[in-house]
Amino acid sequence: MEGILIFLVGIIVSAFGTIIGFGGGVFMVPILIIFFRFNIETAIGTTMSAMVPGAIVASLFNFRDKSIDYLVGTLIQLPAVAGTIVGAFLVASLPVSELQLAFALFVLAVGIYMFSSRSQKVRVRHTGIMYRMRRAPTSFIRKNKAKQMAYRLNAGLVTIFGFGSGVMAGLFGIGGGFIQTPIMIKLFRIPYQIATSTSLFILVITSCTGLLSHYLLGNVHWNRSLPLIAGFALGALAGNLFKKNRPPIQNIEKLIGIGLFLAGIGVILNLIIKANFGFSF
């Protein structure tokens, strides 16, 4: 019965994570710990093992749909690796718990803002700091012929963002998917189809790395992981079939708002669990 429930929950979490480009790990780990009584190490290893096929299935769909921006993914992921190392070293010298709580509250507030904001037509603004930064040196225009979309990016700004998300991952012990997607959409003005697809492509790399690490640590028990692996793979398939309906952008932003709110709750639960058991996910 437990395996069936985990399978069904995995479908829901993975489908939702695929639609909004988060992956679902920040949601699934506390669910396994609180509702299914997994110990922390097994919950992390189980979730990592499930995120790999989920991210691969989603990326295969997005590859066929030609909606992944590999250059943006590389500009984010490579400095994120360096940032993770820096963040891990900063743990010893900064008040991590207080910063993590402030970060979680900020994520909650942004999620509420995105969910409650009224839908408006996108206007091209020729003023503001982000407009000027996107046109600073190292800026370039990306064109997606398959989607007939074009958007301007600044390589330096994207690289700095990637490094910053890596620092937060190393400092707080959290994944960066739920940070990357809204930033790409709201600040960099990347179309949501490309932003979510690129975020899930990045997740393929990070989840494979995480799975290998936790497997070597002995945190992956395949008999407990298989139901969630199947659920995440099927959920990724369902999420991509839903995305084919091309829902309006305001609906996607509301879903991202819900995802950010839930991610903020997940970070707070991570903080509580870490305070009680001395381990973070």
N, C-alpha and C positions, 0 to 999 in steps of 0.2 A: 504493500500500500504506500509506503514511504517513497519508493522509487517512482510510482505512478504520479504522486503529487509533485515530486521534484521535476519530473518530466513535463507536467502541465505548466508549472510555474516557470520553468525554463523557456517554454514556448512563448509565454506572455512577455517575460522580461527581454528575451532576445528580439522578438518582433518589435517591441517598443524601442529598444536600443538601436535596432537597425534603421528604423524610420527617422530617428532624430540624430543618428550618428554618434551615439555615446558608447555603444558596445554592451553595457549592462553589468559590468563587474562591480561597480560601486553600489548597485542595487542588490545583487545576488549574494554577496558575501554576508551581510548582516541578516538576510533572510535565512540562509542556511544555519547561521549560528543561533538566531533567536527562535525560529519556528521548527527547525529540524534537529537541533541540539548537536550540530557538528562542532568539534573543537576548532579553534581558530586556524590552526595550520592546515587541517584537512579541508576546511571551507575555502581557504585561499587556493590550495592546490586543485580542488575540484572545479572552482570557478575558472581558473586559468586554463585547465584542460578543455573546458567547454567553450571558452571564448575563441580558441584557435579555429575550430571548424566553423563556428558562427561567423567570424570575421572573413574566413576564406570564402564561404558560400556567398556572403554579401558582396565581397570584392569581385568574385567571378561574374555576378550579375552586373555590377558596375563597370567591369572591364568590357563586357559585351555591349553595355549601354554607352561606353566611351565617356563616362562622367567623372573619371578620376584625374586629378591634376597631379601627376607624378613629381613635377618640379616643386610645387608647393609642399607636397608631402616630404620630399627630401630636405627642403629648406627648414622645415619644422623638426623633423625627426633627428637629423644629425646633431644640431646644437642641443636638442633635448637630451641626448645621451650624455653630453658633457655637463649640461645643467643638472642632471640627476646626480652625478658624482659630486658636484659642488654642493648641492643641497644636502647630500648625505654627510658631508664634512661640517656643514653649518649647524647640524642638529645639536652638537655638543656646546655651541656658544650662543644659541638663541632660545628664547622662551617658546618652544614649539607648540605646547598645548594652548597657550593663549593666542598665538598666531593662527593656529588651526581653527579655534573657536571663532575668531574674528572672520576668518576666511569662509567658514561655513555659514555664518550669518549673512555675509556679503552675497554668497551664492543664493541663499534663500531669498534675499531682497531682489536680486536680479531676476530670479525665476518668477517671483510675484509680479515684478514690473513687466516682464515679457508676456506673461499670461493675461494681465489686466489691461495692457495697452491696446487702444483701439486701432483697428486696421486703417492704414493710410496708404495712399499711392506713393510709391518710391519716387522721390524727387532728387534730381542731381544737384547737389549743392556745390557752389564754387567758392565757398568760404569755409573756414574752420581749420583746426590744426591737422586733422586726419586727411583732409583734402590736400593740404600743402605737403604733408609728409609722404603721401602716396606719389607725389610728383617731384620729390627730392631726388638727388643722384641715386643711382642703382634702381630706379623705378623702370617698369616695363609693362607692356600690355600683353595679357594672355588671351588667346582666342580658342574657343572650343567650337570647331566647325560642325561637329555632330549635333550640338545643342544650339548652334547659332548664337553663341554668347561671347561677350568680350568684357574684360574687367582689368583695371589697372592695379598693379601691386608694386610694393617697394621691397626688394630682396633683403635689404638691411633690416627693415622693420619686421618682416616675417621671421628672419633669423633670430632677432632679439626676442620675439615672442616665443619662438621654439625653445630658446635657452631658458626663458623665464618659466615656461610650463614644465621644463625638466627640473629646474630648481625646486618648484613647488612639489613635484612628484618625489624627489629625493628628500625634501625637508619634511613633508607631511605623510609620506608613505601612501600616496593615492595616485590613481591613473589620471592622465590629462585629457582624455577624450571629451569629458563633459565641459572642459574649458575651451578646447580647440574649436569645436563646432560653432558655438555662439560668437566667438571672437572673429572667426573667418567670415561669418555672415554679417554681423553688425558693424564691425570696425573695418574689415578689409573689403566689404561689399562683394564677397564671392557669392555667386548664385547658390541657393541652398542645396540644389541637386549635387553640385560639384563639391560643396563644403562637406556635406554628410558622407559622400562617397570617398573623398580624400581622407577624412577622419577615420573611416573604417579600414582604408588601406593602411594607414599608419598603425592601426590596431593589430593588423596581421603580424607586423614585425614585433611590436611590444608584447603581444600575447605569447608568441612563440618563444621569445626570450624569457618571459616570466614562467612559462610552462617548464622549460628546460631547468631553470633555477630551482623551482619547487620540486621537480622530479628528483633532482640530485639530492635535495634535502630530505627526501622521503615523504613529502606531503601529498603526493598524488596516489590515491588508491583507486585503481581502475574499476573495481566492483561497485564503488560508490559514485564514481564519476560518469559511468556510461549513461544513466538516465538523463543527466543534465547535458551531456554532450549531444545526445539525440535531440533533446528539447531545444537546445540553442541552435543546432543546425536547421531543424524544422522551423523554428521561430524566425531565423534569418531569411529562409525561403518565403515565409508568410509576409514578413515585413517588406521584402522587395516586391512581392506581388501587389501589396497595398500601395507602394510608392508609384507603381505604374499608372495609377489613377490620376497622378499629377494634381494633388490637392492644392488649393490656393496658398500662397506664401504666408498669409496671416494665420492660417490654421497650423502650418508647420511651426511658426514661431510660438504659437500657444502651446503646442506639444513640447517644444524645446523648453518653454517656461516651466511646464509641469516636470519635465526631466531635471531641470536645474533645481527645482524645489526638492524633489526626491533625492537628488544627489547631495544637496545640503544636509538633508536629514541623514543620509548615509555617512557623510563625513562626521557629523555629530555622534552617530552611533559608533563609528570607528574610534573617536576620541574616548568615548565611555568604555568601550571594550579594551582599548589600549591601557587606560588607567586602571582597569581591574585585572587584566591578564598580562599586561606588559608586552603586547604584540599588536602590530597594526597591519592593515591590508592595503 
